[in-house]
Amino acid sequence: MAQQISDFTAATSADKSDLLAIVDVSDTTDAATGTTKKITASEFLGYTTYIPIITQSGTSAPSQTVVQNTTGITSSWTRDSAGIYWLDFTGITGTFYSPMTSDWAGNAILINIHGYDGSAALDGGYMYYWDSAAKKLYLYCYDDTGGSAIDIGTLLGTSALHLPEIRFYI
């Protein structure tokens, strides 16, 4: 007798490596009603996620605490010059475009920016740019008086910059 979903034990938590069973009704190899297959969480959701918290000391490259990474890519921040940084995702498979570009063809990167931790007043602002050809996420920090480039440490003081979620839609 076939098992029903109600026969399975409920999971109390989930891990990114956990698998989900589905019935692919387009594949009738095993049965006329479909074939049971397994998928990962990113296949089910349709995206992978990278969530770092960024800090910087002096003029060194920013450091990060990675809260979540389902991309399979290990990456670190590089400081190009004052106020200009990038995070390299060259190991990620596929071509991703910002949904705001005219060349977006379905694969997209979405950057949810929620800012810093709020423990100090900002002395400027910041913005992000996704380079789809290089697969790099650029971060630009600037002061609020003349728009000059400034380092994250100057912008935030002792605060941390939260880039809560970078999603790669597959």
C-alpha positions, 0 to 999 in steps of 0.5 A: 500500500502506498504511503500518504503524506499524513503517514510521514513524521513532521520535521521540526526544522529544515536545513538547506541540504534537506530534500523535498519529494515531489511528483512530476506529473509530466514524467510518466516513466514510473507511473501513469500519474507521475514519477516521484522525484527529489528537489532541494530548497533552492529548486523549490523556492526558485532562488538562492540567497546570500546574506552578510553583515558588513563591517570595516576598520580603517581602510582595510577590506570590509569583513563580513559575517555570513548569516545565510548562504545557499548559493554554494559560493564562498566570497569576500569583500574587496576594497577598490578605493575609499568608498568603493567595494565589491563582492565577487560571485564569479563562481555562480552558474548562470547569467543574472540581471537586475530586474531594472535593466532592459536585458533582463531575461528571467534570471535575476538578482534581487538585492533587498537593502535594509541599511545599517543597524541604527546604532549611530547616525549616518554621515552619508549614504550608500548604493549598490550596483550589480555588474551582470558580466563580471558577476560582482556586486559593487557597494558605493559609500559617500558623504552627505555634504559633497557626495565624496567617496568615504569608507564604510567605517567613516560612514557608519562609525562602529555600526554594521551595514546589513545587506539582508538579502541577495537573491539569485533567481534561477 
